[in-house]
Amino acid sequence: MGHVVGVIGGGQLARMMIAPAVELGVELRVLAEEQGMSAALAATGVGDYRDQDVVLAFAREVDVITFDHEHVPHDVLRAILAAGVPVHPGPDALQYAQDKLLMRAKLEELGMPQPAWAAVHDETELQAFLDEHGGRAVVKTARGGYDGKGVRVVSAPTEAEDWFAALAEFGDGAGSRGGALLAEELVDFTRELAQQVARRPSGEVVAWPVVETVQRDGVCAEVIAPAPYSSEKLIEVAARIGVEIATGLGVTGMLAVELFETSDERILVNELAMRPHNSGHWTQDGARTSQFEQHLRAVLDLPLGDTSPREEWSVMVNILGGPAEGALDDRFAAAMAAHPSVKIHTYGKAPRPGRKVGHVNAAGDDLDDLVYQARAATAFFQ
Amino acid sequence: MGHVVGVIGGGQLARMMIAPAVELGVELRVLAEEQGMSAALAATGVGDYRDQDVVLAFAREVDVITFDHEHVPHDVLRAILAAGVPVHPGPDALQYAQDKLLMRAKLEELGMPQPAWAAVHDETELQAFLDEHGGRAVVKTARGGYDGKGVRVVSAPTEAEDWFAALAEFGDGAGSRGGALLAEELVDFTRELAQQVARRPSGEVVAWPVVETVQRDGVCAEVIAPAPYSSEKLIEVAARIGVEIATGLGVTGMLAVELFETSDERILVNELAMRPHNSGHWTQDGARTSQFEQHLRAVLDLPLGDTSPREEWSVMVNILGGPAEGALDDRFAAAMAAHPSVKIHTYGKAPRPGRKVGHVNAAGDDLDDLVYQARAATAFFQ
C-alpha cells in the first residue's frame, strides 16, 4: 500500500491495529504517551498528545492521523489539519464524542431516539430535572468520562455538588461553553446493545450486526454477537441509527453506538465512541472484516470490507487484571490447553486489579458452549 | 506471555508471524538480511545469518530461535544451542530440510512412500538411473534449491554436467558427505498436494486438512483447501504421513510436506519445508489457527491451536510482481472495491517480475466463486 497511518495514543486499540496494518501493507506509526505501552511494537514516538509541537512533528511524517482515544484537544486537531495532514475522525465529528452535551443536542437535531436529557448548570436546575423524571436521574460530566467514570445515579442535587463546585472553579475543560452537567432520564432498560459502523471520507458506510453488551461496574465485561433474541426490525433499526449518526456527525473511521433496549421495545442512544471499541473486539475472530482492519481502511478512504459474521455466534469476554500480579504468563498455556477453540488476545499490560489486560473470543454455532468456553478461559487469568 | 521469539530471516514468513505474535503477547525479534525487508516492523537487527558472532549476539537476547528460511549453517545452529538458547526446528531436524539426499535416506528408513531415488556421483551413475527409470529423471542439487531452482528434468547425463562439474570443484556445500546429486523417478502425478502439520517439543502434533497446490514454473501459484475430490482415506493417509515425518525427524514448529498424488492413487513425498510455507497461507483466513500462530505456539512449546477449517472451502492465490513497477499501491483500492469478500495480504516488497509480493485468500462455501474472486482480485496487481 505504501500508506503511513499515524495513531495518537499507544493503548491496546492502537496495538490491535498492528496486525491488520501488517496484512494490508500499511505502515503504522504510534505516538505513545510513555515507553513500553501496549502498542510499543509500532511506537515511533513518545510524547504528550496535548502538546501541539509534539503532535505536529509526529503528524508531518504520516499520511493520515487517527486515534487510540478521543482526548486530543480541539486546537491540536485544528493545527494538524492546518499543517495539511488529514485527521480521521476530524475535529468537527470528534467534538461530539468529546462533549456529551454537544452530542445530546446534535442527536436531538438528527431526530435520534435518546433518553430525556438537559444541561443542568446548578443544583436548582438538577432538582427541576429530578422533579420531572421521577426523582432519580443519571448525571454525567460533559467531558472526560469513560468506563463508568464521570457518571452517577443521583436522587438529590447534593449528590452532584462536588461536580458543580468543580465546574464553577475550573469550567468543563472546553472553555467557552459555560459549565453544565448532563442530566439524563434513568432509562428502564432490559439490556444494553452496541452498534458498530464504519464510514470513509468519501461517504461509504457499513454496519456490523448489533451486539449485546454486558457491563459490570460500568465496564464492558462480555459481548454476544449478534444480540440474541433480536427481531429483524431491531437489527435493522440499530444499523440505521448507526449509519445515520455516522453520516449526520460526519464520522470517519469506526463509530460505536452504545444503546439501551427498553422494556417497551424502544432503542435509545446511550454513548458514542469514534474509534474501535471494546464492544467490537468480537469482529477480530467473528467477522469477515475486523473493526481494526476496517478503521485503517476507512481512515485511508479505501473500500470497506465485508462486515458479515463468520460464524452463527461470537462471544467476547474481557480479561481484567486480578489480585495476582504477573500471573498472566504462567496461566496462558493452561488456558490454551483447556480451551483450544478460543482465541486469547493479550495487550502486553501489567495485570493490575480491574484493568483490561486482554480478551477472549469464541465463535461457533453453540452459543451456550461459546459463553462457557470464553468465560472459563478468561477465568484462568483472574 | 512475556516470551521473546527470535526469527532469523526478514522475509514475508517472518512478517506474517508479527500479527499472531501481537495477539498472543509474544515479543518477536527479527534478524533481517538487510534494511527495509518484509518483516522490517519487527526487525531488531540486520546482519549475515552465516556469521556466527552476529547470530549469537542476536540469539542471546531471546528465549527461542526460529527461522524465516532453512539456510542457517549447521555450525551456527550448533553454536546457538551451545550458548543455551533453544532452536526450533533444531539442527538435527533441519538437516533433512537442508539436504535432499539426507531427507530421502531418512524417509526411506521411516518407510514413507516416495519416488524411486538415488544419490548419483557422476554421469555414469546418472545414466544407470535413467536406464532403470524409462530414460527420464528429475535431478536435484542436494542443497540450496527452492521455488524450482536446483531442479531439472533430464533425459541424458550431459544435461547435468555443469552441476557435476560444480560438485567436483566446490563440493555440495556440506563438506564431508562427498558430492552427489539426487536423481528421482519422474512421477506420473495427477496433482500435487501439501500437508501442514505442527509439532511442539514436548511431542504434541496436529494436522490441517491436506490441500491441493497448483504450481506454475516451479512456483506455488494457487492452493485449494481442503484438496477437492479427496476420499477420507486420502485425507487420513496424508495427515498420517505428515505426523510420522514430523515425529520421525523430530521437527519442532511447522512442517509442510509437499506430496504427489499419482494416477494409481498413491501418495508420494516430494519435498519438506520446516517452517510456515506458501501452501499453508490459506490458514490465515480459512482455519481456526493459522500456520503462523501455530508456529509461534509450537516453538514456545505452548498448547497447539485448533486446526479445523473455518469454512467449507478456502482458496489462496499468490500475487506475483508483474512488469509494471510500483503499481501495487494504486491497484489495491480497485481490487478491494471489486472483490470485497477476499483478504489481500501484502509483503511490503517491491514488485519485480515473478517475485511473490502478496497473496489473496478467499473462504466460503462456493468453491468456483472463491477461485474466481481470488484470481480476479490477484489480477489487479499483475
Interface residues (C-beta under 8 A of the other chain):
Chain A: M1 G2 H3 R15 M16 I18 A19 P20 V22 E23 L24 G25 E27 L41 A42 Q284 R288 R297 L302 P303 L304 G305 D306 R310 E311 L328 D329 F332 A333 M336 A337 P340 S341 K343 I344 H345 T346 Y347 G348 G358
Chain B: M1 G2 H3 R15 M16 I18 A19 P20 V22 E23 L24 G25 E27 L41 A42 Q284 R288 R297 L302 P303 L304 G305 D306 R310 E311 L328 D329 F332 A333 M336 A337 P340 S341 K343 I344 H345 T346 Y347 G348 G358
